[in-house]
C-alpha cells in the first residue's frame, strides 16, 4: 500500500513539474516569435501524466475509464508536438 501511494505521489509530482515548466516557458517566450512547440509539448505531457495518475488513484471502473479518456487528450498530440519541434530545429 505504501509503495502504491509513493508511486502515485511521484506521478503527480512529475505532472506538476512538467506543467510548471510549460507555464514558465510560455510566459518567458511570449516575446520571441514561433517558440511555442516546447511549452506545448510539456503541457501535453503534463496532461497525459495527470490523467495517468488519476487513473491509478481511481477506485471504480467508471472513474478509471473517464480518466483514461482524459489521458487520451495528451497522448495523440505528443507525437505531433515532437514532429513540430523536430521540423523547427
DASULNOR-V377873 format. One record per residue. N is the residue number from 1. RES is the residue in one letter. OMEGA is omega in whole degrees, 0 to 359 (999 if undefined). D_CENTER is the distance of its C-alpha to the mean C-alpha in Angstrom with 1 decimal. Layout:
BEGIN
N RES OMEGA D_CENTER
N RES OMEGA D_CENTER
END
This chain:
BEGIN
1 X 181 25.2
2 X 179 24.4
3 X 178 22.5
4 X 179 20.3
5 X 178 19.6
6 X 180 19.0
7 X 177 16.4
8 X 177 14.6
9 X 177 14.9
10 X 179 13.6
11 X 179 10.4
12 X 176 10.1
13 X 177 11.2
14 X 178 8.6
15 X 180 5.9
16 X 180 8.7
17 X 181 9.5
18 X 177 6.7
19 X 178 6.9
20 X 178 10.5
21 X 180 10.8
22 X 179 9.5
23 X 179 11.9
24 X 178 14.6
25 X 179 14.5
26 X 179 14.8
27 X 184 17.6
28 X 183 19.4
29 X 181 19.3
30 X 180 20.8
31 X 182 24.2
32 X 182 23.4
33 X 172 23.5
34 X 177 21.2
35 X 185 18.6
36 X 187 15.5
37 X 184 14.0
38 X 176 12.3
39 X 178 10.8
40 X 178 9.6
41 X 177 8.1
42 X 178 6.3
43 X 179 5.2
44 X 177 4.4
45 X 179 2.7
46 X 176 1.6
47 X 180 3.2
48 X 182 4.1
49 X 179 4.7
50 X 177 6.1
51 X 178 8.0
52 X 178 9.2
53 X 178 10.4
54 X 176 12.1
55 X 178 13.5
56 X 184 15.0
57 X 185 16.5
58 X 182 18.0
59 X 180 21.6
60 X 182 22.8
61 X 180 22.1
62 X 178 21.6
63 X 177 18.6
64 X 179 17.2
65 X 180 17.7
66 X 180 16.3
67 X 172 12.9
68 X 176 13.1
69 X 176 13.6
70 X 178 10.7
71 X 182 8.5
72 X 175 10.5
73 X 181 9.4
74 X 188 6.5
75 X 186 8.7
76 X 183 11.8
77 X 177 10.6
78 X 180 9.0
79 X 177 12.7
80 X 175 14.2
81 X 176 12.2
82 X 178 13.6
83 X 176 16.9
84 X 180 17.1
85 X 179 16.4
86 X 179 19.0
87 X 181 21.4
88 X 185 21.3
89 X 999 22.1
END
